[in-house]
């Protein structure tokens, strides 16, 4: 695996911010490798792989939207 540049990271972070705003789980998982570990916080157990990340984002987005609509 090669190291990423600052520019690559800034591009990735910008894309992450965009999908954060829209809550699109499919767009989120495209930002991660198939075997990625995703941590909601540094002390949480990781979610492993695309299926876990997709499920988390789908649940998080729906929960967040319900709270905003309440």
C-alpha positions as CSV (number, residue, x, y, z in Angstrom):
1,X,0.0,0.0,0.0
2,X,1.3,3.4,-0.9
3,X,1.1,6.5,1.3
4,X,-1.4,9.1,0.4
5,X,-0.5,12.8,-0.2
6,X,-2.0,15.7,1.7
7,X,-4.0,16.6,-1.5
8,X,-5.4,13.0,-1.6
9,X,-6.4,13.2,2.0
10,X,-8.0,16.7,1.6
11,X,-10.0,15.3,-1.4
12,X,-11.1,12.3,0.6
13,X,-12.1,14.5,3.6
14,X,-14.1,16.8,1.3
15,X,-16.0,13.8,-0.2
16,X,-16.6,12.4,3.3
17,X,-18.1,15.8,4.4
18,X,-20.4,15.7,1.3
19,X,-21.7,12.3,2.1
20,X,-22.0,13.1,5.8
21,X,-24.4,15.9,4.8
22,X,-26.6,13.7,2.5
23,X,-26.3,10.5,4.5
24,X,-25.9,8.3,1.5
25,X,-24.6,5.0,2.8
26,X,-23.6,3.8,-0.7
27,X,-21.5,6.9,-1.3
28,X,-19.9,6.4,2.2
29,X,-18.8,2.9,1.6
30,X,-17.1,3.9,-1.7
31,X,-14.7,5.9,0.4
32,X,-13.5,2.9,2.3
33,X,-11.8,-0.4,1.3
34,X,-13.8,-3.6,1.5
35,X,-12.1,-4.6,4.8
36,X,-12.1,-1.2,6.4
37,X,-12.6,-0.7,10.2
38,X,-14.9,2.2,10.9
39,X,-15.0,3.7,14.4
40,X,-17.9,6.0,15.4
41,X,-15.6,7.2,18.3
42,X,-12.1,6.3,19.2
43,X,-13.2,4.1,22.1
44,X,-16.0,2.1,20.3
45,X,-15.5,-1.3,18.8
46,X,-14.9,-1.0,15.0
47,X,-17.5,-1.8,12.4
48,X,-15.8,-4.2,10.0
49,X,-16.3,-4.0,6.2
50,X,-18.7,-2.5,3.8
51,X,-21.8,-4.3,5.1
52,X,-21.3,-3.1,8.7
53,X,-20.5,0.5,7.6
54,X,-23.5,0.6,5.3
55,X,-25.8,-0.7,8.0
56,X,-24.5,1.8,10.5
57,X,-24.8,4.8,8.2
58,X,-28.3,3.8,7.1
59,X,-29.4,3.4,10.8
60,X,-27.6,6.6,11.8
61,X,-29.1,8.7,9.0
62,X,-32.7,7.5,9.7
63,X,-32.2,8.1,13.5
64,X,-30.8,11.6,12.9
65,X,-33.6,12.6,10.5
66,X,-36.3,11.4,13.0
67,X,-34.7,13.5,15.8
68,X,-34.6,16.5,13.5
69,X,-38.2,16.1,12.5
70,X,-39.4,15.7,16.1
